[in-house]
């Protein structure tokens, strides 16, 4: 009989991120993840010293995906600064990453170490926006204002329940984004 393949570390991390997005950090339970993966929890301890180690690696993975990976992809695709901002926003706030991002933001409200990690990620995002806007806007106050408004639109649009007379929600958000990206 051939040996049973171990569940890769990456599958545990991915299952943990999915659980985090669905129910916050309290939903990240070893027994539940093992059941979801269809394995025993014993394999988990071959990779992780315990739940805190998994949570730390989940945050590492989230941070890598939403900063390094996105910035590398945007850089490799090139384009003008406004196009790069659009592309970074599309990648950062895609459904798969955005649901995790929102869960991390909620978690950060109750955990100072997660809040510090979120601050670091948000600073990378803001530095990118400042660099892009700064490449076609000379006024540093305007660069900062556009950067924060663009970032606030990307995150806050999911919390706005207002109607947009004569427009769909998507159209109104697109209109706001294009206004911010004007030279």
C-alpha positions in Angstrom: 0.0 0.0 0.0 1.5 3.4 -1.0 2.2 5.9 1.8 -0.5 8.6 2.3 0.6 12.0 1.1 0.8 14.7 3.8 -1.5 17.7 3.5 0.8 20.5 2.4 1.5 23.4 4.8 0.0 25.8 2.2 -3.4 24.0 2.4 -3.5 24.5 6.1 -2.7 28.2 5.7 -5.3 28.6 2.9 -8.0 26.8 5.0 -7.1 29.1 7.9 -7.4 32.2 5.7 -10.8 31.0 4.4 -12.0 30.3 8.0 -10.7 33.8 9.0 -12.6 35.4 6.2 -15.8 33.5 7.1 -15.8 34.0 10.9 -12.8 35.9 12.2 -9.9 34.5 14.1 -12.1 32.5 16.5 -13.2 30.4 13.5 -9.6 29.3 12.9 -9.7 26.0 14.9 -7.4 23.1 14.2 -10.1 20.4 14.5 -12.5 22.3 12.2 -9.7 22.9 9.6 -8.7 19.2 9.7 -12.3 18.2 9.1 -12.6 20.7 6.3 -9.4 19.3 4.7 -10.5 15.7 5.3 -7.5 14.8 7.4 -6.6 14.3 11.0 -5.2 17.1 13.1 -2.0 15.2 13.7 -0.6 16.4 10.4 -1.1 20.0 11.5 1.5 19.6 14.3 4.1 18.4 11.8 4.1 21.9 10.4 3.0 24.2 13.2 3.8 24.4 16.9 0.2 25.3 17.6 -2.6 27.6 16.6 -0.6 30.9 17.2 2.0 29.7 14.7 -0.7 29.1 12.1 -2.3 32.5 12.8 1.2 34.1 12.3 1.8 32.3 9.1 -1.7 33.2 7.8 -0.9 36.9 8.4 2.5 36.4 6.7 0.7 34.9 3.7 -1.9 37.7 3.6 0.8 40.4 3.8 2.9 38.8 1.1 -0.1 38.4 -1.2 -1.4 42.0 -0.7 1.9 43.8 -0.9 4.8 42.1 -2.5 2.9 39.9 -4.9 0.7 42.8 -6.1 3.4 45.3 -6.4 5.6 42.9 -8.4 2.7 42.1 -10.7 1.8 45.8 -11.2 5.5 46.6 -11.8 5.8 43.8 -14.4 2.7 44.9 -16.2 3.9 48.5 -16.4 1.7 51.3 -17.6 1.1 54.9 -16.6 0.7 55.8 -12.9 -3.1 56.0 -13.1 -3.2 52.6 -14.8 -0.9 51.2 -12.1 -3.1 52.5 -9.4 -6.2 51.0 -11.0 -4.5 47.7 -11.4 -3.2 47.6 -7.9 -6.7 48.3 -6.7 -8.2 45.6 -8.8 -5.7 43.1 -7.5 -5.8 44.2 -3.8 -9.5 44.4 -3.6 -10.4 41.3 -5.6 -13.0 39.2 -4.0 -10.5 36.6 -2.7 -8.1 39.1 -1.1 -10.6 41.6 0.0 -12.6 39.3 2.2 -9.4 38.4 4.0 -8.4 42.0 4.2 -11.8 42.9 5.9 -11.4 40.1 8.4 -7.9 41.2 9.3 -9.1 44.8 9.7 -11.8 43.5 12.2 -9.3 41.3 14.0 -6.9 44.3 14.2 -9.5 46.2 16.2 -9.0 43.7 19.1 -5.4 42.6 18.7 -2.5 45.1 18.9 0.0 42.8 17.1 -2.5 42.4 14.2 -3.1 46.2 14.2 0.7 46.7 13.9 0.8 44.3 11.0 -2.2 46.0 9.3 -0.5 49.4 9.8 2.6 48.1 8.0 0.5 46.8 5.1 -1.5 50.0 4.8 1.7 52.0 4.9 3.1 50.0 2.0 -0.2 50.7 0.1 -0.1 54.4 0.9 3.5 54.7 -0.1 2.7 53.2 -3.4 -0.2 55.6 -3.9 2.0 58.6 -2.9 4.7 57.5 -5.4 2.2 57.1 -8.2 0.3 60.3 -7.6 3.6 62.1 -6.9 4.7 61.2 -10.4 2.1 63.5 -12.0 1.1 65.9 -9.2 3.6 68.4 -7.8 1.7 69.6 -4.7 2.5 67.3 -1.8 -0.8 68.2 -0.1 -2.8 67.1 -3.1 -0.7 63.9 -3.4 -1.5 63.1 0.2 -5.2 64.0 -0.2 -5.7 61.9 -3.3 -3.8 59.0 -1.8 -5.9 58.9 1.3 -9.2 59.4 -0.6 -8.3 56.7 -3.1 -7.5 54.3 -0.3 -10.6 55.3 1.6 -12.7 54.7 -1.4 -11.2 51.3 -2.0 -11.9 50.1 1.6 -15.0 52.1 2.5 -17.0 51.4 -0.6 -18.0 48.1 0.9 -19.6 49.8 3.9 -21.6 52.4 2.0 -25.3 51.5 1.7 -26.4 54.7 0.0 -28.4 54.8 -3.3 -26.8 56.5 -6.3 -29.7 58.1 -8.2 -29.3 57.4 -11.9 -26.3 55.2 -11.5 -25.5 51.7 -10.2 -23.2 51.4 -7.2 -20.5 50.2 -9.5 -20.9 53.2 -11.8 -20.8 55.7 -8.9 -17.6 54.1 -7.5 -16.0 54.1 -10.9 -16.9 57.8 -11.4 -15.3 58.6 -8.0 -12.2 56.6 -8.8 -11.7 58.3 -12.2 -12.2 61.7 -10.6 -9.3 61.0 -8.2 -7.1 59.7 -11.0 -7.4 62.8 -13.2 -4.1 64.6 -14.0 
